[in-house]
Amino acid sequence: MTFTLTTPLYYVNDKPHLGSTYTTLACDALARFQRLQNNDVVFITGVDEHGQKIQRTAEQQQLSPQEHCDRVSARYRELWEQWQVSNDRFIRTTNPRHLQLVEQFYARVQASGDIVRGRQTGWYCVGCEEYKDVPPEADKPDCSIHAKPLEWRDEENLFFRLSRYQSEIEALVNRDDFIAPASRRQEVRNFVAQGLRDFSISRVNVSWGLPVPGENGHTFYVWFDALLGYLSALLDDGGDVDLERLSEVGWPAAVHVIGKDILRFHAVYWPAMLMSAGLPLPKHVFGHGFLTREGQKMGKSLGNVLDPEALLSVCGADAVRWYLLRDMQFGDDGDFQQQRFTDLVNNDLANTIGNLLNRTSSMARKWFSDAVPPAMSASQGSHPLAQLSQTTVSVVLESIPALSFKAAAEAILQLAISANGHLNDTAPWSRMKQEGQEAAVGDDLYAVLEATRLVGVLLSPLVPDLSARILSQLGHDPITADWEAQLRWGGLRSGAVLPQPSPVMQRLELDEDL
């Protein structure tokens, strides 16, 4: 069965930022994990390219909306390639095939009797692309998210009859397995309990959008366009654009990973639209938190925006991936702190893991002819490091599918710490000087090297490049297949050549603010 996962389709009003990079790297870790589990994976990302905000942004830059979208979409593609993101699809909502799908979907929903004409009045935020729950009599209200004035709208729109799906959506969001993390469920349940209202699916006087069939002057509201991009991406396989094919190409999605600000659209509006169109619902929706920097919201006006391209250039992918996935509980809000970033990367990767590998490999090469030492009890599953390794494997196999990357990373790190502790406790540098201790020393070194190998294997979905370097230092190829077999204790072969050790992780030395 296909495992389909999606990032949001990122809005191309501006270049990629650290928040979109964070989401995409987390999804990349999950996609890599699922492939290592021998699952067929379709990892979807892409961009949402329509709406008034994009139209206005393009006008300010004296570009056509299409030119603006082409430029920003290219930057997203290039950035994900630089980060070595392993997405299988990149969907653009300006792709003509996407319009075909939207028209098919709209026809189904229309045939279900769920499209009605109505009048939409209220305070509207162009940045959020939504009406706000602000009293009509409010005096010049601002958007709480964008801190910009709301615009008063009074126009005829087409509406989706969301209210017809009250009981079905209530039952869906009351399931404990649909919305994660648990902290996000109640806010959606509260929203649904207030009573679902029909919502607008079209706009008038917004030319930069997909035209609504048979409705002159109407273009599709961004959510009735962008959410369908997940379906368009799956059908972008060279075959026909046909909703009947979705079950053959990976629908329903195993999980939509999105920011908490668009959770309502994915957990309420989207399932109702799919019900109306007679299509299966996604299995899970995961709403993660926002990133701040040193306790402050990132923004151009504060001059504290972290550019993911510059971050990659200065620090490297392994460092950033490790910090974001290891230090922040995915699902909660996170705060990027430069000193903690530097400390964790240096302590965890360069010192704990890197030095463990370097010194153990050096001793093994010095005393055992540049090779993995002979193993006695160390190759058995009863060895203390073997038992801890299998516990660590269980934690990782349980945590990553639940997007608990922090728990997985901490368990792997603890295995490396314990291997270091075993090395210090057994002190092979002292025992090797004692007559008759060579076999025992070799046994201890084998156990530590084997634990280090498992650290490298387990790191593969989180920090793939570092994983490959660790395994290379142990004479192993990067993990591409048969992951399960490589997670068993005893994979190192005694007598196998150990390459000349070199640092697998350089220390971060940041003299200036990023």
Protein Blocks (a to p, Z undefined) as FASTA:
>chain_A
ZZddddddddfkbccdfklmmmmmmmmmmmmmmmmnopacdddddddfedjklmmmmmmn
opafklmmmmmmmmmmmmmmmnopabfbdcdfkbmklmmmmmmmmmmmmmnopaccddde
ddddfklopacdddfklghiadfklopacdddddddddddfklmmmmmmmmmmpcklbcc
fklmmmmmmmmmnopadddfbdehilbbcddehiahiacdfklmmmmmmmmmmmmnopac
dfklmmmnopacfbdcddfklmmmmmmmmmmmmmmnopacdfbdcddddddeehiacdfk
lopaccfklmmmmnojmlmmmmmmmmpcghiacdddfklmmmmmmmmmmmmmmmmmmmmm
mmmmmmnooiacddfklmpmkbmklmmmmmmmmmmmmmmmnopaklmmmmmmmmmmmmmm
mmmmnommlmmmpghilmmmmmmmmmmmmmmmmmmmmmmmmmmmlmmmmmmmnopacdfb
hklmmmpghiacghiacdddddfbdcdddfbdZZ
